[in-house]
Amino acid sequence: MGLFDRFRRPASGGPAGVRARLEGAMSKRRLRGWNPPLENINTLVASGGPKLLARARELVVTNGYAANACEAFAANVVGDGIKPSSLIDDADLRDRVQRLWLAWTDEADADGLTDFYGLQAMVAREMFVAGECFVRFRPRRAEDGLLVPMQMQLLQSEMLPFEKTGTAANGNRIRCGIEFDLIGRRVAYHFRRTHPGDSTDQRVAVPETVRVPAEDVLHIYRPLDAGQIRGLPHVAPTMVRLFLLDQYDDAELDRKKTAAMFAGFITKTAPEDPMMGEDEADPDGAAIASLEPGTMQVLLPGEDVKFSSPADVGGGYEAFQYRTLLAVSASLGLPYHLVTGDVRQANYSSLRAELVEFRRRVQQLQHGVIAHQLCRPVWRRWLETAQLAGRLALPDPAAARMVQWIPPRWDWVDPLKDIQAQVLAMEAGITSRRKVVEATGYDVEEVDRENAVDTARAEGLGLRYRTSPGETQGARATPATRPGPGDDAGGNNGEDAAATDRATNQE
């Protein structure tokens, strides 16, 4: 071997290289106690699902950080609603469909507590707490007086028993309350008649569960693994850390409260002698002395006063809390300031970078879960019901199903810069005006109709504003020639400018 051969990097191939890449599968000293079982996620959900669900619900109710994270999750995923924009070619038919949908959203809730977009927010909260939510279609009679005889009922995860597993009478398999046919398709859900934790409902249910066909149920959850049949709480990865942190904060608060109760301790050589400000003894024989402001007291020989000086939490408490809550935020997939409300260490750049990554994840949930599992099936069912009820005459029902779901708009820290960037992108042909308007959470055709109505009303009243739709304005309205002395900003002399103003006033 030559002198320089000793300094060459050894080849990465061979058995040694393979062992290095598979170090996580070895049983060395550091990994000897790491022996997790090879279990499917459905087995874990079936065995630990009820307790995990109960703990998650209690945590969101009792823990302030978990409750705030739940509301932030729902507000960002759904906001004021993911709304449809029909893609029907016929403008009149499209307008009728949109108007009827908007009117029906107020009647969508079977409980009558909110509208369709409020149901979306409830579904998002259930996904955070329970990991899943069930929506049952409830057909209504014509005499019920609804615009479209269909409503929706939300069912919590507890309504579908985890322990119901076996074989149905028709030979289908039942797994965690879901009935599958021989080729693995969902054909029914076996719901409880009453909530197992609701003590106010004393109905006697025989049998305990009822079979609901799968076409009448929407199961909304985010599948994490292939083949997963039930959802996992979004708060599950950080439940233990939040629970222990809450206990630590309570213990620290009680310690400080107890320490602050003792102002001082007095020692006397003669315990039977009265002391300054001493009250009558309580039934246990203990007396408490109090001090008034400005009191000066001469102690007797042998008496001494030692004032209480409780230990402080120290400078490590703040750093510990910050790191722990940072880990909690990372486990939840939420920005730190949305979980804690703390923006002391944030600036424009850090907030924007954090929100960009967070909103990528939110868009996955909006399009892959809420829109795909909830909004699109509801739209299809609603169109069919509206046509059968005679509310809509659809010449091509398949074409009427084409719809685009618009998520709520994103509000940035500096909206002026974002609007300027969008205007530049439209002028350069990088994006279309439709996409820019839909990014704000509105339908471009609805915005155009409103602009047309506003413009016609302003012209009829003889009003003229600084800006109007379709006009180029601001820094983008640049002159074609360089103005000379005595010219106005548009390159015209004073006479031309006056003539232009007269012509404008006449119009």
Helices and strands as residue ranges (DSSP letters): G 4-7, H 14-21, G 23-25, H 41-62, H 64-77, E 83-86, H 91-104, G 105-107, H 116-129, E 132-139, G 142-144, E 150-155, G 157-159, E 166-167, E 173-175, E 178-180, E 186-192, E 209-213, G 214-216, E 217-221, G 236-238, H 239-260, E 264-267, E 304-307, H 316-332, H 336-340, H 348-365, I 366-375, H 376-388, H 397-400, E 403-406, H 415-427, H 433-439, H 444-460, G 474-476, H 494-506
